[in-house]
Amino acid sequence: MKNSTFINYLLCILLASPAVVFAQSPMGEIDENYQYDERAGRKWTEKSPGSLPAYPSDRNLVLFNTTPSGMEYLVDLVSIMPGKDNIVRLTVVARSPSNSRTVFFEGYHCGTKRYKRYAVAGAEGPLVSLDNPEWQVIIDVPEQRFRQDLLSLILCTQLYRAAPKNIIVDRLKYKTYREDNYDD
């Protein structure tokens, strides 16, 4: 009977352990059960995105993704800013089949696979900052597939770190993201 009790005890510990790990978000999200442990090191903080980039020029846009409905997603190469906080910030243009545009400046966190929209603009600009933007989970739905592909194929390394700007630009311009094995 002692053996059975010991095994049950071990199972309880093993099953409870992942819950403790996942409750501690590296993004500092609000979680009523979260208790920061100072032994884990310094808490992650996002660096300011700084000033907004200029409204994108057509000559700096590279087509990244096209949906089955014909929506195109283009990236402004000039706006790409990988940060030491593991966030890549850039401007994306969503262009419909009727050529209407929505422009947004977003940050993509390579470690948590989330995004934050900092600013938006219509077809003529300029970019307008959003009040209190929040980090959003990228859900696997067709409308967000471009974000998932940006994170997994373009912006991040295989070790979930922000890739250097020159690597990101090459992946976009030359479509090398399927072949390159760049890592830090």
Beta strands, then each sheet from edge to edge (+ up, - down):
strand 1: 61-66
strand 2: 72-76
strand 3: 81-82
strand 4: 87-95
strand 5: 101-109
strand 6: 114-121
strand 7: 128-129
strand 8: 136-137
sheet 1: 1+ 2- 4+ 3-
sheet 2: 1+ 2- 4+ 5- 6+ 7-
sheet 3: 1+ 2- 4+ 5- 6+ 8-
end
